Amino acid sequence: MPESSVRSQDEQRGWLRPLPNGKQVSALGFGCSSIWAKAGFDEGRAFEILDTLLAEGVNHLDTGPSYGEGLGEARLGRWLKGKDASSLVITTKIGTNLVDGRIKRGFAPDLVMRSLEGSLERLGLDKIDILYLHGPAAEDLGAAVFDLFDRLKADDRITWCGVNSFDNQVLMKAAQSPLDVAMLQYNVADFRNLAAMEALVAAGKLVMCGTALARARFLPTNFLPTSPTKLWYLLRLMRQEPLFPITGLRLAKRLRETGKDPAEAALQYLVGHPQIVSSLFGTSSAEHARANARAGHGRLANRQWTRLAGCA
Ligand SMILES: NC(=O)c1ccc[n+]([C@@H]2O[C@H](COP(=O)([O-])OP(=O)(O)OC[C@H]3O[C@@H](n4cnc5c(N)ncnc54)[C@H](OP(=O)(O)O)[C@@H]3O)[C@@H](O)[C@H]2O)c1
């Protein structure tokens, strides 16, 4: 069993975790992306989800210019109006740039700066807490982007810089780079980034995780296409993991063995992980948003946590 698969009680952290500048981030965050960021998703419902999360103490909100081709950021910006963003941790991305109304991939400083200006405008913010490189290749991690990040920090436009990637080679290179944060994919169904996560933490980087619920593949009934949202989820998961009705049931069994609801167990596995600062989930439902935030305040017993980690 890898060393990181065993956890002692005193390694469990609280709900709010301190960041290096003293600001705090909640153990769970919300991804202002996916279906939430689509034009067909009712904005009142989108706001209700954010209101619910805020009331439950979730202060970490992740978005990007490619989500809904700017709508994810614009919607989040409309919700932020009149709120004190200094108590929130807002993150967005460059690399999947929105320029002249189109997504243009690339990390050339001129291109990403144009995209970032648009992101700040849509969000109604002067400064981003974490700006991620979205899906770079290993060769994109070089002096051009590092110098740009230095300038953005000096100009007080960003607090930290990071990479959002699920590519082990990229993450390993990030561990040896000046980047501050990595958002990777690690959850109860996907341990492929474990070694990279360990290298990043050893190098002093902050680690955030995307897809905290493993896309809820442990609830096959969630994917009966009874609404446009569920059909969208079904098509996305079929593309990603065609065998999910089988693998999902196996995962559900493993999660239920903790004695908890599978979604609760999946979230508490990440919240109780000593190497992860905050994990991002998505939802189209205010009820799920509330349940998830509340689950994030609870913990798995060490034995249950170690059993789930032992599958790594
Ligand atoms: N993997 C990636 O491609 C990627 C890339 C970059 C960033 N991220 C970050 O990670 C965030 C989360 O990823 P994600 O939304 O793709 O995956 P996820 O959070 O792992 O899963 C979302 C799925 O879980 C369901 N769900 C949520 N709460 C539930 C509950 N309490 N009970 C049952 N089902 C529940 C949702 O359905 P309902 O709508 O019915 O709740 C939805 O089907 C993103 O928004 C983004 O910020 C991910």
The ligand as a Tripos MOL2 file, in Angstrom:
@<TRIPOS>MOLECULE
LIG
   48    52     1     0     0
SMALL
NO_CHARGES

@<TRIPOS>ATOM
      1 N1        -12.5680   16.6090  -15.1040 N.am      1 LIG1
      2 C1        -12.5580   17.7490  -15.7690 C.2       1 LIG1
      3 O1        -12.6900   17.7560  -16.9810 O.2       1 LIG1
      4 C2        -12.3030   19.0240  -15.0630 C.ar      1 LIG1
      5 C3        -11.4380   19.8920  -15.6500 C.ar      1 LIG1
      6 C4        -11.1600   21.0650  -15.0370 C.ar      1 LIG1
      7 C5        -11.7560   21.3730  -13.8590 C.ar      1 LIG1
      8 N2        -12.5980   20.5220  -13.2630 N.ar      1 LIG1
      9 C6        -13.2850   20.9670  -12.0460 C.3       1 LIG1
     10 O2        -13.9660   19.9670  -11.3080 O.3       1 LIG1
     11 C7        -15.3250   20.3800  -11.1330 C.3       1 LIG1
     12 C8        -16.2470   19.2270  -10.9040 C.3       1 LIG1
     13 O3        -16.2590   18.3470  -12.0090 O.3       1 LIG1
     14 P1        -17.5800   17.6850  -12.6050 P.3       1 LIG1
     15 O4        -18.7850   18.5120  -12.2940 O.co2     1 LIG1
     16 O5        -17.2760   17.3710  -13.9950 O.co2     1 LIG1
     17 O6        -17.6690   16.2890  -11.8300 O.3       1 LIG1
     18 P2        -18.1320   15.8240  -10.3600 P.3       1 LIG1
     19 O7        -18.2770   16.9310   -9.4110 O.co2     1 LIG1
     20 O8        -17.2390   14.6930   -9.9890 O.co2     1 LIG1
     21 O9        -19.5790   15.1590  -10.6480 O.3       1 LIG1
     22 C9        -20.6970   15.9080  -11.0040 C.3       1 LIG1
     23 C10       -21.8460   14.9020  -11.0140 C.3       1 LIG1
     24 O10       -22.1660   14.5440   -9.6610 O.3       1 LIG1
     25 C11       -23.5690   14.6450   -9.4530 C.3       1 LIG1
     26 N3        -23.7930   14.9980   -8.0590 N.ar      1 LIG1
     27 C12       -23.3730   16.1020   -7.3930 C.ar      1 LIG1
     28 N4        -23.7410   16.0460   -6.0990 N.ar      1 LIG1
     29 C13       -24.4200   14.8810   -5.9350 C.ar      1 LIG1
     30 C14       -25.0570   14.2740   -4.8310 C.ar      1 LIG1
     31 N5        -25.0460   14.8250   -3.6130 N.pl3     1 LIG1
     32 N6        -25.6660   13.0710   -5.0180 N.ar      1 LIG1
     33 C15       -25.6680   12.5090   -6.2400 C.ar      1 LIG1
     34 N7        -25.0890   13.0240   -7.3290 N.ar      1 LIG1
     35 C16       -24.4590   14.2170   -7.1720 C.ar      1 LIG1
     36 C17       -24.0160   15.7200  -10.4150 C.3       1 LIG1
     37 O11       -25.3780   15.5460  -10.7220 O.3       1 LIG1
     38 P3        -26.4800   16.6270  -10.2220 P.3       1 LIG1
     39 O12       -26.3650   17.7800  -11.1520 O.co2     1 LIG1
     40 O13       -27.7620   15.8650  -10.3450 O.co2     1 LIG1
     41 O14       -26.1450   16.9900   -8.8030 O.co2     1 LIG1
     42 C18       -23.1290   15.4270  -11.6260 C.3       1 LIG1
     43 O15       -23.6800   14.3870  -12.3990 O.3       1 LIG1
     44 C19       -15.5990   21.1440  -12.4080 C.3       1 LIG1
     45 O16       -16.7780   21.8870  -12.3390 O.3       1 LIG1
     46 C20       -14.3340   21.9630  -12.5290 C.3       1 LIG1
     47 O17       -14.3300   23.0650  -11.6650 O.3       1 LIG1
     48 C21       -12.8820   19.3560  -13.8460 C.ar      1 LIG1
@<TRIPOS>BOND
     1     1     2 1
     2     2     3 2
     3     2     4 1
     4     4     5 ar
     5     4    48 ar
     6     5     6 ar
     7     6     7 ar
     8     7     8 ar
     9     8     9 1
    10     8    48 ar
    11     9    10 1
    12     9    46 1
    13    10    11 1
    14    11    12 1
    15    11    44 1
    16    12    13 1
    17    13    14 1
    18    14    15 2
    19    14    16 1
    20    14    17 1
    21    17    18 1
    22    18    19 2
    23    18    20 1
    24    18    21 1
    25    21    22 1
    26    22    23 1
    27    23    24 1
    28    23    42 1
    29    24    25 1
    30    25    26 1
    31    25    36 1
    32    26    27 ar
    33    26    35 ar
    34    27    28 ar
    35    28    29 ar
    36    29    30 ar
    37    29    35 ar
    38    30    31 1
    39    30    32 ar
    40    32    33 ar
    41    33    34 ar
    42    34    35 ar
    43    36    37 1
    44    36    42 1
    45    37    38 1
    46    38    39 2
    47    38    40 1
    48    38    41 1
    49    42    43 1
    50    44    45 1
    51    44    46 1
    52    46    47 1
@<TRIPOS>SUBSTRUCTURE
     1 LIG1         1 GROUP 0 **** ****
